Amino acid sequence: KANNKDGIGRLIYYDKSEYYGQWVGGKKHGEGMYIYPNKDVFSGNWLNGKKHGAGTYVFSATGMKYIGEWYENKFLKGKWTYPNGTYF
């Protein structure tokens, strides 16, 4: 739309990371999933291209998860969970 990404779509970046989700005005906005080059995954809400609102980040190498709230790409509050079920 107006030469910007708009709606639902998938983009594979040059570094092999990828995003699948909603776009508005060329930015990640709404619900979406981003897979990093190291295979970590963020699934949740985006606002103007930044992680914002409810979301889950899974660390591929360790299996640890952060489930909670984000504010402009930063952890705000939530729960860290280890693969053995321990959490804080």
Phi, psi and omega in degrees: 000125182051039179065025176235153175295134182205128183109208180257135180193174181236134177231128175255122183276165182300332181273009179078004171286163179209154177233135173229120180165206185271144178233145171218126178059030179085003181240153173298126185200118185110211180272141178189168180233132179240127177252120182281162179303330180274007178079006168298153182227132169247129177230123181166210185263148180232149176220117180051042175087001181239150174298127185201119183105205182288138178190163179233131176244125179247125179274113185300316185294326185248341184080002178290153180229145169244120180240120181170210184256143180238151174222113180046056177074006181245146173299134178251303175200153180165204187228126173269129179236129177270158181303333180276003178096348177294143179213163172208000000 
